[in-house]
Amino acid sequence: MDTETVKLISNEARGICLDMVAKANSGHLGLPLGCADAATVLFGQFLNFLPKNPRWINRDRFVLSAGHGSALLYTYLHLSGYDVSLDDLKQFRQWGSKTPGHPEFGATPGVEATTGPLGQGIGNAVGIALSQKKLAAEINTSDYKLIDNYTVCLCGDGCLQEGVGQESVALAGLWKLDNLILIYDNNHVTLDGDAALSQCEDTEKRFEALGWDVVTADGHNADAILQALNRCRCLNGKPHLLVLNTIIGYGLSIAGTSKAHGPSGIKEITSAKQTLGLDPNHSFFISENTRRFFEKRRVQLQKSYNAWLEKFEAWANAFPEKAQKLSQKPVLDEAVFETLKTKSKTTSTRVAAGEILNQVMLALPDFITCTADLFDSVKNNMQGGALFSAEHIEGRNITFGIREHAMGAVLNGMAYDGFFRVVGSTFFAFSDYLKPALRIAALSHLPVWYFFSHDSIAVGEDGPTHQPIEQLAGLRSLPNVYVFRPADYDELLACFACALKQKSTPCIFVLSRQKLPLLEAASQKTKIDGARLGAYVLKHEVGQLSHIFIASGSEVELALQVADRIGEGARVVSMPCMELFRQQSEAYKQSVLPPSCRNRMAIEAASCQPWFEFVGLDGQVVGLDHFGASAPEAELKQHFHFTPEHCFELCKAVEKK
C-alpha cells in the first residue's frame, strides 16, 4: 500500500466514524480517529480473513478490547466486504442494528468477541490464541500446517490498567503464545485526563519482564506500522506487544486531550472533515478508489483461501479421522451415564462432580478443565491427564494460578473460538472475582462451565471470608445461566445431563465440601428424571397435603428431617435448578407446588431473597441474610438455626397464628 492510498482510506474511515457518532448523537471518537491508520494497514494488508466465511478456521482473529471504539471496527468490516452495509453503519447504536454501541459476538459478522468492560478483550484474545495453539497441536502435521493464524487484539490504557488485563498478559507470557499480537494504542490519555494521572509504569519493560517481545512504532506512519506488524508475525516463543504512539481524536481541534475520547468532536465535524481533506457536505462518503482497493483486496484474500482449501482437502484425505473430529463434535453416549448410575454413593458433590467429569472427559476429548490454583480442593482435574504448559500444549488440565479474573475471560475466549468445551473452578465465595466474565458469557450465549466448591457455612473454621452468602442469589439473577446445586450424586448426574445439552448457556455447578447422603426416593430414576426438570417431589405426603418444604443442595436432607416431624401431610421438594424449573409447563410446576397449599418453607444456607418466588410472601425462608462466622460446621448450623428443631418450631409458630 502506498502512502497516499493509506491516507485516503484512513481519512475516509475517520469521516464515516464522525458521521456514525454524529447521527447517533452518542459514541466515542477518540480511538476511531486515532487508530484509523493502524486499521487500514491491518484490514488492508496484514490480516488474513474471508468476509464470505467469517468463521473460517484459519482466519486471523481481530479482537477490539477497547470496545468503545466500535465505530472503527464496523467501518472496516464494511469496507472489507463483511455483511455490514452502509445502512448498518447509519444505524449505529440503534435498536436491532448490527452495529451496537460495543461489539457483540453473534450480532455482527466479523466480531470475534463481546467487548465493553475494559480488559476482558485481552483475556478473550489470550483464550482464542490458546485455543488455536491447542487446535494446531492436534491437527497440524509435518506435511500439512493447516493452522498458522494470528490473534490480533487492540487495547488501550484502560484495558491494561484493569486487573483482568494484567492477569491475562502474564499468562500469555507464561504460555509462550507467540501467535498473539497485542496492539497498545498509546495515546497518553484516559477519560479523566492525562494518563500520567493514573499510571507511571514502563509498559514496555513490564511486558518484557513477563516474557513478551516488544515493538514500538509511530501509529500514524503506515510503513512503520506494517514493518512492526511483520516483525510480530514470527513464532519466537513470545507473545508480541506492538506499542503504537497515536494522537487520540486525530483531526479534531481537541486532539490529544481527554475531551476527544467521547462524542464531543461532533460539534466540530465540519472543520474536522476539512482538516482531513474531506467534503463536509458529504456524509458516509466512500470514494471509488477506496472501494476498488478493497475489491482487489477481497480477490487476494479469496486466492489465499483457495490455496488453503486445497491443502485442507489433501489433509482431510490423508487424515480422515482428524477431519471428522474437526467437523463434528463428539456426543456423549448415554451408556456412559448408565455406567455412572451404578456408582451412586454417599460423597461430597465436589468429589462426585470430579469423578463424573473424568468419565465425561474420557468420552469427549474436546473437554478442557481449568482451575484458579484449586484442583486439589475442587477435584475437577482429569486424573492421569497432562498439565498444560508451553511445552505440553496437549495437556487438558490448565492451571491459572490465583487468577480468577483472567480465567473467566480466557475461558470465554476459548468458547468464542468454539473448538473446545471448557470448565473452570474455584471456591464459591471467590466466584465474585470472575463475575464480569460470567456476565459476558451469559450475554454472549457461551456454553462455559464452572465448578464452584465449598458452597456454604459448612466450610466452617475458614470463616465468613470463605463462606458464600449472596453468591447464589447473585448468580441466579443473571439472565441465561443455569445454576445447579445438587443434593446428592444422583441429582448431580441429572445436572450433568442437562448441562451437556446446552449449546448457548453457561452452566454453574455449586458443590459441597462435606459429604452428602444419598437421598431416599421411590427410585433412582425418580430423582434423576425429576432433577432434570429443575425441581421435583422427593418425598410425597401421605394423605392430605398440609406443608411443602423446598430446598437445594445440602439442605434437602434437613428438609426431609423437618417433614418427618410434621408428619403425613408434609411434602419435600428438591430444587437443584430454579432456572430449569421456571421453564417447565404451568401444569408441571403446579403439580410440584400446588397453589392450594400455602404452608411453605424454603431452606437454604444462603441469601433468602430468591425463595419468596416459590413460598410466597406469606411463606417462610430459613436462610442467611448475614455473614457467617469461624467455627466448626456443626456449631455454625446450630447457631444459625439450620436444625430440624428450629424449622419445626417455626412451622408450628405460624400455624398458631
Steps between C-alpha positions, in 0.01 A plus 500: 500500500639839409488792740230689309269198491537448873434867566192500275346187657584603856353847466184375328461247783542784748229693317262203522569464873426869548172455312404189697549667837333822382194319365463298820587804711695259716815293485877540516721676249839496670619151411336479154666822389830414667529139377367530144850476349566176689162361398569576135826306515338213692193452281656623179821302506592300810208287620400181321123444501205425274193728525278242328596244764545696825561182705766347274713302742839635388406867485697756695283610791461869588372588847421860591556497875440875513142433392389862530683554168249276322428755226851434367449124491159522331638737238781266400274196505281683249794605282644148510179346369341342807121496520496846654336748264524877482145509637622292795764766566227764491308302765792515744376453858137465393243234590557166329798614294812302412703785643433518876685739727764242589587194290278198568585146397227364275349839418754609239685280248873533561471584870698235689407590857260708705711781642403796709631450855861605452764229515260213430596507132867442587401189693274392211788540255727293724230231509456504122878480445519215751215318325676532165829378648327190632310447175821529298666242725214259431460529123822639352748250363850527362356512148185702566506817705132587490493726803751783485289806576549788743273661755530878496354706784475880519494645850553827683624618838173403669528139382852474636416669829216259574603200710361254246733646237800476731424137588440403139824639360694321775345170391569567132867547582510186715331296227723646225208585273703628209189495280366798698559864405380765744486852356515769767343831396742715694334842477600613853140588588225351717146629542582713802813657355863423430591135552777612734230577755439127549810313383874532513631157399727429206259287296764371261732380777209344688401294196859402435523379860187290440661326203362710216669624185451879481497723192425874483383701200348832395126430486451744213777366275365214289841367397616492862179328609529230233868445569426459871209262433714287270762475773223378733401226255770266621486191719782579741342358815376840615170685465541836331419848627485774238500843663348751260552863593184674382308825538155447646229673295735556204363783284305677774603828658481319836723216375747376757276587795252301708217704345558314174408163654120524471254668263610859566671514160171492310463869586785569260421239234521755218844630592625148578402377156668800340817425698484140372453613141136389484195680367287604801188486280539125441414257777592130509717564196715226345692583184522272199874466560438363848230262377724372220785447744291275724352317199855407397576411861207257507629332184840453665341361816289257296812371322670448835196312628479286186862396542434410862188307401702283260739423783208426733342254255830317457538484879142373543567220252823409675354520853125423481468438875644841582276662241192339650600613848545855374163516325285325762505532877480164677179424688490325834361150479212452745667171595759705687225641722353155553841382622530799731158429653631171633765693695242705692627558853529723802769761437558873474367645178843652422656152502207352308513777241870436445441129453216556254699765311787255462271248332357773277849616400600145408201488266529859372861587406410864426443573873762714676495546878649799679545639848616807691754302704239266652507165319585332830198657673233510230604163350425590137837396359517214252666212677804383308465790259799718421531851637491760225815705450688665217694176466192277531236666283297179498437515876131515593551624857570875500616674817443875504665568832308738723344684207122460501452819297715375214361147519150632429609714205731234353233229524261735320763541228530125456120474486480778239745303287271199532738205469521397865258461790630659817437475872664721763504478879552690822341534844143628478574807714761604243270472201457875543847545351382368165145635507563751213615218273204285607264782412655538155487121450127509570446803275702336221331159535825316574468143637776532760482293820615577852543283809465717812578300810472567877148623452379606847576565866592131511849625409509560876823618655618691190247762605282761329761600240465152350132438570276602206174677588380722217673318214215258429245780475735704285572225249137393487409857408721486188295448182585194290688305767425161652600478866501138621516422871450123520410324824676170430682290243186412304385861466852589389473247217178668389667842508785372282252360250325838480825695469631282219197592290559873532663663199440864591473519879765513774456225760608540862534208740486607866660219696543392861824434682331274756359157418129486417291184540312331219144622537222251526246508218261265324790415267826636367316566172248719686778722631692524175196561282360751749827688541522541122184712528661733754279394795296196597316339788761300687266396783124485446250568773288212625142615493397868509778743402566749783860624462757537222870521577731611217880486508810455290837337554601400851184646654272245328595250768393753764169553320435125517569499872256786560235331286532184708418705810195659337360162405285354222394828339854623423649510150868559420604661173862494390587789269851459355440760225251786526558606141406159361192477718376838377512367144261212568130508418258662743337161546827344613594790726161488671527124540822553695385812688118488515361854545250365753775431753610829659706352784838511331854521629822531300830401662839600361821611668522817292311820427123468550409730211447254210265272692200730549409432137425142601369531856304824453524810712315321777733201486810440709866495399770362725815650355785739566465872444815571700859380489620180663765444763812296569404184690451127440224409253269340756520800731425741216193306393374501857572869554342606167194278555555247223354226718181294471393624843514867405327452163227292663441767766469766228233294324303454818529866592341599168222246545411650842455840338 
